[in-house]
Amino acid sequence: MLLVSKMFEPGKGALAPLDRRCVAGKNGTSISQGHGLTLLQGTLETVLRRPYNRTCINSQFAAHSPHPEGRIEVSSNHDEDPRLLAALRLALVDGVGPRIRQALLERFETPETVFAAPQAALMEIDGIGPKIAAAIVAARHSGYAENELVRCRELGIDLVLRAESNYPPALGRISDPPGVLFCRGKLEPRDELAVAIVGSRRCTVYGRQQAERLAGALARAGVTIISGLARGIDAAAHRGALEAQGRTIAVLGTGLASVYPPEHADLASAIAERGAVLAEVPLDTAPLPGLFPQRNRIIAGLSIGVVVVEASRNSGAMHTVRHALEQGREVFAVPGRIDSLASEGCHDMIRDGATLVRHADDILQGLGPLVAPVQAGADQAVHTARELLLDDQERRILNLVTLDPVHVDEILREAGIEPSRALATLTVLEMRRLVRRLPGSQYCRVT
Protein backbone atom coordinates (compact mmCIF):
# COMPACT_ATOMS: atom_id res chain seq x y z
CA MET A 1 0.00 0.00 0.00
CA LEU A 2 1.28 3.46 -0.91
CA LEU A 3 2.09 5.53 2.16
CA VAL A 4 -0.04 8.65 2.53
CA SER A 5 3.12 10.68 3.21
CA LYS A 6 4.24 10.06 -0.37
CA MET A 7 1.10 11.64 -1.75
CA PHE A 8 2.32 15.13 -0.98
CA GLU A 9 5.15 17.33 -2.10
CA PRO A 10 6.27 20.25 0.02
CA GLY A 11 4.38 23.36 -0.99
CA LYS A 12 2.31 21.53 -3.62
CA GLY A 13 -0.28 19.54 -1.75
CA ALA A 14 -1.80 16.32 -2.97
CA LEU A 15 -1.17 15.19 -6.52
CA ALA A 16 -3.74 12.84 -7.99
CA PRO A 17 -3.30 10.97 -11.26
CA LEU A 18 -6.89 9.74 -11.04
CA ASP A 19 -8.28 13.23 -11.58
CA ARG A 20 -5.71 13.90 -14.35
CA ARG A 21 -3.76 16.53 -12.43
CA CYS A 22 -0.05 17.13 -12.95
CA VAL A 23 2.01 14.36 -11.35
CA ALA A 24 5.71 13.98 -10.79
CA GLY A 25 6.04 10.81 -12.81
CA LYS A 26 6.40 7.09 -12.74
CA ASN A 27 9.60 6.98 -10.75
CA GLY A 28 9.02 10.05 -8.59
CA THR A 29 7.81 10.33 -5.06
CA SER A 30 4.30 11.65 -5.80
CA ILE A 31 1.10 9.65 -5.91
CA SER A 32 1.91 8.57 -9.45
CA GLN A 33 4.37 6.10 -7.96
CA GLY A 34 1.45 3.91 -7.10
CA HIS A 35 0.08 3.61 -10.63
CA GLY A 36 -2.96 1.78 -9.37
CA LEU A 37 -1.87 0.66 -5.90
CA THR A 38 -4.72 0.51 -3.41
CA LEU A 39 -5.11 3.84 -1.65
CA LEU A 40 -6.73 4.60 1.65
CA GLN A 41 -10.45 4.77 1.00
CA GLY A 42 -11.06 8.18 2.49
CA THR A 43 -8.11 9.75 0.68
CA LEU A 44 -9.22 8.30 -2.65
CA GLU A 45 -12.73 9.68 -2.30
CA THR A 46 -11.34 13.11 -1.45
CA VAL A 47 -9.02 13.07 -4.47
CA LEU A 48 -11.76 12.06 -6.89
CA ARG A 49 -13.96 14.96 -5.79
CA ARG A 50 -11.30 17.53 -6.78
CA PRO A 51 -11.78 19.57 -9.98
CA TYR A 52 -9.74 18.77 -13.06
CA ASN A 53 -6.64 21.00 -13.17
CA ARG A 54 -5.43 21.80 -16.70
CA THR A 55 -2.73 24.27 -15.73
CA CYS A 56 -0.03 21.67 -16.24
CA ILE A 57 -0.65 21.40 -19.97
CA ASN A 58 1.87 23.30 -22.03
CA SER A 59 -0.01 25.72 -24.27
CA GLN A 60 2.39 25.19 -27.14
CA PHE A 61 1.80 21.44 -27.10
CA ALA A 62 -1.90 21.08 -26.28
CA ALA A 63 -3.52 21.88 -29.63
CA HIS A 64 -5.29 19.08 -31.47
CA SER A 65 -3.91 17.70 -34.69
CA PRO A 66 -5.61 15.22 -37.05
CA HIS A 67 -4.56 11.65 -36.43
CA PRO A 68 -2.47 10.42 -39.37
CA GLU A 69 -4.03 7.71 -41.44
CA GLY A 70 -3.19 4.25 -40.18
CA ARG A 71 -2.28 5.42 -36.69
CA ILE A 72 -3.95 4.26 -33.48
CA GLU A 73 -6.58 6.72 -32.29
CA VAL A 74 -7.72 6.82 -28.70
CA SER A 75 -11.40 5.99 -28.51
CA SER A 76 -13.73 7.73 -26.11
CA ASN A 77 -15.28 4.34 -25.42
CA HIS A 78 -12.40 2.46 -23.87
CA ASP A 79 -14.38 -0.77 -23.59
CA GLU A 80 -14.10 -1.10 -27.36
CA ASP A 81 -10.29 -1.31 -27.27
CA PRO A 82 -9.28 -3.52 -24.32
CA ARG A 83 -5.95 -4.39 -25.96
CA LEU A 84 -4.81 -0.77 -26.01
CA LEU A 85 -6.10 -0.15 -22.51
CA ALA A 86 -4.35 -3.24 -21.12
CA ALA A 87 -1.04 -2.32 -22.76
CA LEU A 88 -1.22 1.19 -21.35
CA ARG A 89 -2.26 -0.10 -17.93
CA LEU A 90 0.79 -2.37 -17.82
CA ALA A 91 3.07 0.50 -18.87
CA LEU A 92 1.74 2.60 -15.98
CA VAL A 93 2.35 0.04 -13.23
CA ASP A 94 5.07 1.28 -10.91
CA GLY A 95 8.09 -1.02 -10.86
CA VAL A 96 7.32 -2.66 -14.21
CA GLY A 97 10.10 -1.46 -16.48
CA PRO A 98 11.01 -2.72 -19.96
CA ARG A 99 12.81 -5.85 -18.78
CA ILE A 100 10.13 -6.99 -16.33
CA ARG A 101 7.45 -6.22 -18.92
CA GLN A 102 9.33 -8.38 -21.43
CA ALA A 103 9.53 -11.23 -18.91
CA LEU A 104 5.80 -10.93 -18.20
CA LEU A 105 4.90 -11.10 -21.89
CA GLU A 106 7.21 -14.06 -22.46
CA ARG A 107 5.28 -15.91 -19.75
CA PHE A 108 1.71 -14.64 -20.29
CA GLU A 109 1.93 -13.51 -23.96
CA THR A 110 -0.43 -10.48 -23.79
CA PRO A 111 -1.06 -7.63 -21.33
CA GLU A 112 -4.67 -8.81 -20.93
CA THR A 113 -3.43 -12.21 -19.77
CA VAL A 114 -0.98 -10.57 -17.38
CA PHE A 115 -3.84 -8.81 -15.56
CA ALA A 116 -5.88 -12.01 -15.50
CA ALA A 117 -3.08 -13.90 -13.75
CA PRO A 118 -3.22 -14.50 -9.98
CA GLN A 119 -0.68 -12.78 -7.77
CA ALA A 120 1.09 -16.06 -6.99
CA ALA A 121 1.72 -16.67 -10.71
CA LEU A 122 3.07 -13.16 -11.15
CA MET A 123 5.56 -13.68 -8.34
CA GLU A 124 7.06 -16.64 -10.20
CA ILE A 125 8.58 -14.16 -12.69
CA ASP A 126 12.19 -13.24 -11.97
CA GLY A 127 12.38 -9.72 -10.55
CA ILE A 128 8.77 -9.57 -9.36
CA GLY A 129 8.24 -9.56 -5.61
CA PRO A 130 5.14 -9.06 -3.48
CA LYS A 131 5.12 -5.28 -3.98
CA ILE A 132 5.19 -5.31 -7.79
CA ALA A 133 2.78 -8.24 -7.98
CA ALA A 134 0.34 -6.37 -5.72
CA ALA A 135 0.68 -3.28 -7.92
CA ILE A 136 -0.19 -5.30 -11.04
CA VAL A 137 -3.23 -6.85 -9.36
CA ALA A 138 -4.42 -3.48 -8.05
CA ALA A 139 -3.99 -1.87 -11.48
CA ARG A 140 -6.87 -3.99 -12.82
CA HIS A 141 -9.32 -1.74 -10.98
CA SER A 142 -7.46 1.57 -11.30
CA GLY A 143 -8.85 4.44 -13.35
CA TYR A 144 -5.38 5.82 -14.14
CA ALA A 145 -5.08 4.20 -17.59
CA GLU A 146 -8.54 5.41 -18.65
CA ASN A 147 -7.63 8.95 -17.62
CA GLU A 148 -4.36 8.80 -19.57
CA LEU A 149 -6.30 7.74 -22.68
CA VAL A 150 -8.65 10.69 -22.32
CA ARG A 151 -5.72 13.05 -21.86
CA CYS A 152 -4.01 11.65 -24.96
CA ARG A 153 -7.10 12.33 -27.04
CA GLU A 154 -7.36 15.87 -25.71
CA LEU A 155 -3.68 16.62 -26.45
CA GLY A 156 -3.67 15.00 -29.90
CA ILE A 157 -1.22 12.32 -28.77
CA ASP A 158 -1.21 8.85 -30.34
CA LEU A 159 -0.35 5.65 -28.51
CA VAL A 160 1.83 3.30 -30.55
CA LEU A 161 1.86 -0.29 -29.30
CA ARG A 162 4.74 -2.63 -29.94
CA ALA A 163 2.37 -5.16 -31.48
CA GLU A 164 1.23 -2.65 -34.12
CA SER A 165 2.67 -2.41 -37.64
CA ASN A 166 3.54 1.28 -37.22
CA TYR A 167 5.83 0.61 -34.24
CA PRO A 168 9.43 1.39 -35.34
CA PRO A 169 10.90 -1.98 -36.41
CA ALA A 170 14.46 -1.08 -35.35
CA LEU A 171 13.28 -0.18 -31.85
CA GLY A 172 11.33 -3.42 -31.60
CA ARG A 173 14.53 -5.40 -32.20
CA ILE A 174 16.38 -4.17 -29.10
CA SER A 175 16.39 -6.29 -25.96
CA ASP A 176 14.16 -3.99 -23.90
CA PRO A 177 11.81 -2.04 -26.21
CA PRO A 178 9.05 0.16 -24.78
CA GLY A 179 5.65 -1.51 -24.71
CA VAL A 180 3.86 1.76 -25.47
CA LEU A 181 5.12 4.93 -27.14
CA PHE A 182 3.38 8.24 -26.57
CA CYS A 183 3.69 9.99 -29.94
CA ARG A 184 3.01 13.60 -30.88
CA GLY A 185 3.36 13.87 -34.66
CA LYS A 186 3.81 11.07 -37.16
CA LEU A 187 6.17 8.14 -37.57
CA GLU A 188 6.87 7.10 -41.15
CA PRO A 189 8.52 4.03 -42.75
CA ARG A 190 11.40 6.19 -44.04
CA ASP A 191 12.35 6.90 -40.41
CA GLU A 192 14.07 3.51 -40.47
CA LEU A 193 16.89 5.39 -42.21
CA ALA A 194 17.82 7.43 -39.14
CA VAL A 195 20.97 8.69 -37.43
CA ALA A 196 21.16 9.95 -33.85
CA ILE A 197 23.18 13.09 -33.07
CA VAL A 198 23.90 13.63 -29.37
CA GLY A 199 26.33 15.53 -27.21
CA SER A 200 26.84 17.88 -24.31
CA ARG A 201 24.20 20.26 -22.98
CA ARG A 202 26.95 22.79 -22.21
CA CYS A 203 28.44 22.83 -25.69
CA THR A 204 30.74 25.37 -27.31
CA VAL A 205 29.94 27.46 -30.38
CA TYR A 206 32.04 25.01 -32.41
CA GLY A 207 30.02 22.04 -31.19
CA ARG A 208 26.71 23.73 -31.95
CA GLN A 209 27.87 24.65 -35.46
CA GLN A 210 29.04 21.12 -36.24
CA ALA A 211 25.81 19.55 -34.97
CA GLU A 212 23.70 21.86 -37.12
CA ARG A 213 25.92 21.33 -40.16
CA LEU A 214 25.93 17.53 -39.94
CA ALA A 215 22.21 17.31 -39.17
CA GLY A 216 21.37 19.57 -42.10
CA ALA A 217 23.54 17.63 -44.55
CA LEU A 218 22.15 14.26 -43.45
CA ALA A 219 18.57 15.55 -43.54
CA ARG A 220 19.03 16.85 -47.10
CA ALA A 221 20.30 13.40 -48.07
CA GLY A 222 17.07 11.85 -46.75
CA VAL A 223 18.19 10.72 -43.27
CA THR A 224 15.91 11.25 -40.26
CA ILE A 225 17.72 12.92 -37.34
CA ILE A 226 17.11 11.49 -33.85
CA SER A 227 17.98 13.36 -30.66
CA GLY A 228 16.70 14.15 -27.18
CA LEU A 229 15.47 17.80 -27.30
CA ALA A 230 17.95 18.71 -24.55
CA ARG A 231 19.83 21.99 -24.44
CA GLY A 232 23.04 22.23 -26.42
CA ILE A 233 23.90 19.66 -29.09
CA ASP A 234 20.46 17.99 -29.13
CA ALA A 235 18.64 21.23 -29.88
CA ALA A 236 21.22 22.18 -32.53
CA ALA A 237 20.75 18.83 -34.29
CA HIS A 238 16.97 19.23 -34.36
CA ARG A 239 17.24 22.78 -35.68
CA GLY A 240 19.73 21.76 -38.36
CA ALA A 241 17.35 19.10 -39.67
CA LEU A 242 14.37 21.46 -39.61
CA GLU A 243 16.26 24.22 -41.44
CA ALA A 244 17.13 21.68 -44.15
CA GLN A 245 13.41 20.83 -44.47
CA GLY A 246 14.16 17.30 -43.28
CA ARG A 247 12.60 14.97 -40.74
CA THR A 248 13.63 14.77 -37.11
CA ILE A 249 12.40 12.85 -34.06
CA ALA A 250 12.81 13.96 -30.45
CA VAL A 251 12.79 11.38 -27.65
CA LEU A 252 11.90 12.88 -24.28
CA GLY A 253 12.74 11.59 -20.83
CA THR A 254 9.65 13.34 -19.48
CA GLY A 255 5.95 13.16 -20.25
CA LEU A 256 4.48 14.82 -23.33
CA ALA A 257 1.95 16.96 -21.44
CA SER A 258 4.63 19.60 -20.97
CA VAL A 259 7.95 20.15 -22.68
CA TYR A 260 11.28 19.98 -20.88
CA PRO A 261 13.27 22.15 -21.03
CA PRO A 262 10.39 24.65 -21.21
CA GLU A 263 12.22 27.02 -23.54
CA HIS A 264 12.09 24.30 -26.22
CA ALA A 265 8.28 24.29 -26.43
CA ASP A 266 8.28 26.01 -29.83
CA LEU A 267 11.02 23.69 -31.08
CA ALA A 268 9.00 20.65 -29.97
CA SER A 269 5.96 21.93 -31.85
CA ALA A 270 8.05 22.40 -35.00
CA ILE A 271 9.45 18.87 -34.64
CA ALA A 272 5.95 17.42 -34.30
CA GLU A 273 5.01 19.13 -37.58
CA ARG A 274 7.92 17.60 -39.52
CA GLY A 275 8.49 14.41 -37.55
CA ALA A 276 7.54 13.19 -34.10
CA VAL A 277 8.08 13.77 -30.39
CA LEU A 278 8.15 10.50 -28.43
CA ALA A 279 8.14 9.36 -24.81
CA GLU A 280 7.59 6.07 -23.02
CA VAL A 281 6.58 7.56 -19.66
CA PRO A 282 3.16 8.88 -18.52
CA LEU A 283 2.04 12.28 -19.72
CA ASP A 284 2.83 14.23 -16.55
CA THR A 285 6.17 12.62 -15.69
CA ALA A 286 8.60 15.22 -14.32
CA PRO A 287 12.29 15.47 -15.33
CA LEU A 288 13.86 12.95 -12.93
CA PRO A 289 17.58 12.18 -13.42
CA GLY A 290 17.18 8.41 -13.74
CA LEU A 291 14.80 8.68 -16.68
CA PHE A 292 17.27 10.22 -19.11
CA PRO A 293 19.75 7.30 -19.31
CA GLN A 294 16.72 5.04 -19.82
CA ARG A 295 15.52 7.37 -22.59
CA ASN A 296 18.91 7.12 -24.31
CA ARG A 297 18.38 3.46 -25.21
CA ILE A 298 15.40 4.56 -27.34
CA ILE A 299 17.49 7.21 -29.12
CA ALA A 300 20.06 4.55 -30.01
CA GLY A 301 17.37 1.96 -30.81
CA LEU A 302 15.63 4.18 -33.36
CA SER A 303 18.85 4.82 -35.29
CA ILE A 304 21.27 2.85 -37.41
CA GLY A 305 24.18 4.94 -36.17
CA VAL A 306 25.00 7.38 -33.35
CA VAL A 307 27.12 10.51 -33.85
CA VAL A 308 28.62 12.21 -30.79
CA VAL A 309 29.44 15.91 -31.07
CA GLU A 310 31.30 17.30 -28.05
CA ALA A 311 30.99 15.07 -24.99
CA SER A 312 33.12 14.90 -21.88
CA ARG A 313 33.95 11.55 -20.34
CA ASN A 314 31.02 11.87 -17.92
CA SER A 315 28.52 13.19 -20.44
CA GLY A 316 25.11 11.54 -20.70
CA ALA A 317 25.85 11.11 -24.41
CA MET A 318 28.25 8.33 -23.45
CA HIS A 319 25.26 6.39 -22.08
CA THR A 320 23.76 6.58 -25.56
CA VAL A 321 27.04 5.28 -27.02
CA ARG A 322 27.03 2.30 -24.67
CA HIS A 323 23.44 1.48 -25.64
CA ALA A 324 24.38 1.81 -29.33
CA LEU A 325 27.27 -0.63 -28.97
CA GLU A 326 25.06 -3.11 -27.11
CA GLN A 327 22.44 -2.83 -29.84
CA GLY A 328 24.95 -3.29 -32.67
CA ARG A 329 24.73 0.28 -34.02
CA GLU A 330 27.60 2.12 -35.69
CA VAL A 331 29.21 4.86 -33.58
CA PHE A 332 30.87 8.04 -34.83
CA ALA A 333 32.64 10.93 -33.12
CA VAL A 334 33.40 14.51 -34.15
CA PRO A 335 36.88 15.57 -32.97
CA GLY A 336 37.49 18.83 -31.15
CA ARG A 337 40.63 20.63 -30.01
CA ILE A 338 43.07 18.15 -28.52
CA ASP A 339 43.13 20.14 -25.28
CA SER A 340 39.35 20.60 -25.07
CA LEU A 341 37.75 19.03 -21.99
CA ALA A 342 34.39 19.25 -23.80
CA SER A 343 35.62 16.73 -26.42
CA GLU A 344 37.48 14.25 -24.20
CA GLY A 345 34.74 11.65 -24.58
CA CYS A 346 34.82 11.99 -28.38
CA HIS A 347 38.59 11.64 -28.47
CA ASP A 348 38.41 8.52 -26.31
CA MET A 349 35.87 7.05 -28.74
CA ILE A 350 38.10 7.75 -31.75
CA ARG A 351 41.08 6.20 -29.95
CA ASP A 352 39.00 3.11 -29.23
CA GLY A 353 37.90 2.65 -32.84
CA ALA A 354 34.90 4.91 -33.49
CA THR A 355 34.74 6.47 -36.96
CA LEU A 356 36.13 10.00 -37.05
CA VAL A 357 33.65 12.40 -38.66
CA ARG A 358 34.69 15.37 -40.80
CA HIS A 359 31.50 15.70 -42.84
CA ALA A 360 28.24 13.86 -43.54
CA ASP A 361 29.85 11.65 -46.20
CA ASP A 362 31.97 9.99 -43.50
CA ILE A 363 28.77 8.98 -41.72
CA LEU A 364 26.97 7.70 -44.82
CA GLN A 365 30.06 5.74 -45.89
CA GLY A 366 30.44 4.23 -42.43
CA LEU A 367 26.88 2.97 -42.02
CA GLY A 368 26.30 -0.68 -42.82
CA PRO A 369 23.48 -2.22 -44.87
CA LEU A 370 19.92 -1.85 -43.65
CA VAL A 371 18.03 -4.82 -42.22
CA ALA A 372 15.36 -4.25 -44.88
CA PRO A 373 15.14 -1.77 -47.78
CA VAL A 374 13.67 1.62 -46.86
CA GLN A 375 11.36 3.40 -49.30
CA ALA A 376 12.95 6.85 -49.29
CA GLY A 377 10.90 8.12 -52.24
CA ALA A 378 8.24 7.15 -54.72
CA ASP A 379 10.75 5.20 -56.84
CA GLN A 380 13.74 4.88 -54.51
CA ALA A 381 14.29 1.87 -52.27
CA VAL A 382 17.46 2.34 -50.20
CA HIS A 383 19.38 -0.80 -49.23
CA THR A 384 22.37 0.96 -47.66
CA ALA A 385 23.00 4.53 -46.56
CA ARG A 386 25.90 4.84 -49.03
CA GLU A 387 23.31 5.01 -51.82
CA LEU A 388 22.34 8.47 -50.60
CA LEU A 389 25.69 9.78 -51.91
CA LEU A 390 24.76 8.98 -55.52
CA ASP A 391 23.73 11.52 -58.13
CA ASP A 392 20.48 11.17 -60.10
CA GLN A 393 22.00 9.18 -62.96
CA GLU A 394 23.80 6.76 -60.66
CA ARG A 395 20.66 6.28 -58.60
CA ARG A 396 18.56 5.63 -61.71
CA ILE A 397 20.96 2.93 -62.95
CA LEU A 398 21.23 1.39 -59.49
CA ASN A 399 17.45 1.07 -59.25
CA LEU A 400 17.53 -1.06 -62.42
CA VAL A 401 19.74 -3.63 -60.65
CA THR A 402 17.96 -6.01 -58.29
CA LEU A 403 19.08 -8.61 -55.78
CA ASP A 404 18.51 -11.22 -58.48
CA PRO A 405 20.96 -11.27 -61.45
CA VAL A 406 20.01 -8.92 -64.30
CA HIS A 407 21.60 -9.09 -67.77
CA VAL A 408 23.48 -5.99 -68.86
CA ASP A 409 21.40 -5.76 -72.05
CA GLU A 410 18.24 -5.35 -69.99
CA ILE A 411 19.89 -2.60 -67.91
CA LEU A 412 21.02 -0.74 -71.05
CA ARG A 413 17.57 -1.06 -72.60
CA GLU A 414 15.85 0.44 -69.54
CA ALA A 415 18.50 3.07 -68.71
CA GLY A 416 17.24 5.74 -71.11
CA ILE A 417 20.77 7.08 -71.74
CA GLU A 418 23.60 6.24 -74.11
CA PRO A 419 24.95 2.72 -73.57
CA SER A 420 28.48 4.05 -72.98
CA ARG A 421 27.29 6.29 -70.15
CA ALA A 422 25.23 3.49 -68.63
CA LEU A 423 28.23 1.12 -68.72
CA ALA A 424 30.46 3.78 -67.16
CA THR A 425 27.90 4.31 -64.41
CA LEU A 426 27.75 0.57 -63.75
CA THR A 427 31.54 0.59 -63.35
CA VAL A 428 31.31 3.44 -60.81
CA LEU A 429 28.63 1.56 -58.86
CA GLU A 430 30.80 -1.54 -58.87
CA MET A 431 33.77 0.43 -57.54
CA ARG A 432 31.54 1.77 -54.76
CA ARG A 433 30.58 -1.81 -53.89
CA LEU A 434 26.90 -1.20 -54.59
CA VAL A 435 26.62 -3.72 -57.44
CA ARG A 436 28.53 -6.87 -58.31
CA ARG A 437 29.37 -8.15 -61.81
CA LEU A 438 28.57 -11.82 -62.34
CA PRO A 439 29.56 -14.29 -65.06
CA GLY A 440 27.48 -14.07 -68.20
CA SER A 441 27.39 -10.24 -68.33
CA GLN A 442 25.00 -10.06 -65.39
CA TYR A 443 24.83 -7.72 -62.41
CA CYS A 444 23.23 -7.98 -58.98
CA ARG A 445 22.81 -5.55 -56.12
CA VAL A 446 25.10 -5.76 -53.09
CA THR A 447 23.43 -5.73 -49.68
Number of C-alpha atoms within 10 A of each C-alpha: 13 17 10 13 11 16 19 15 14 6 6 7 10 19 20 22 27 22 18 22 20 22 23 25 26 28 18 18 16 22 27 29 22 28 28 28 24 17 17 12 8 8 12 13 11 9 15 14 9 12 10 13 11 10 9 13 19 16 13 15 20 18 12 13 15 9 17 12 8 8 16 16 19 22 14 12 11 15 11 10 12 13 15 23 20 21 21 25 25 25 25 27 26 22 21 20 17 17 14 16 21 18 16 22 15 11 15 17 12 15 22 19 13 23 19 12 14 13 18 12 12 23 16 13 15 10 13 17 14 12 13 20 23 20 23 28 21 19 24 18 12 16 15 22 28 20 15 23 24 17 18 24 18 14 20 19 32 23 24 25 20 18 12 11 11 16 20 20 18 21 21 17 12 19 14 18 21 24 21 24 23 24 22 29 24 21 24 13 13 18 25 24 24 26 30 30 31 33 36 25 18 15 21 14 10 12 25 23 17 20 28 23 20 26 32 27 18 25 24 18 20 20 27 26 30 32 29 26 28 21 17 20 32 27 24 28 30 31 23 26 29 24 14 17 14 24 29 31 30 27 25 27 28 27 23 30 22 21 26 19 13 12 10 16 18 14 19 26 20 18 25 23 17 18 25 23 29 30 23 28 24 26 26 24 24 24 18 14 10 11 19 18 16 17 22 25 25 29 28 34 29 30 25 24 27 31 27 27 32 34 30 21 17 11 18 17 27 22 17 29 25 16 21 26 14 14 18 14 21 21 27 26 28 25 23 18 11 10 8 12 15 23 28 21 23 28 24 16 22 18 11 9 11 17 19 20 19 13 14 18 17 14 24 20 15 18 20 16 15 16 13 13 16 18 16 19 10 6 9 15 15 21 22 21 23 20 20 19 14 14 9 9 13 17 17 18 20 22 15 16 23 13 12 9 17 19 16 17 12 12 21 18 12 12 19 11 12 10 14 10 13 22 16 12 18 23 15 14 21 17 11 14 13 19 21 19 18 12 8 10 11 17 23 20 21 17 15
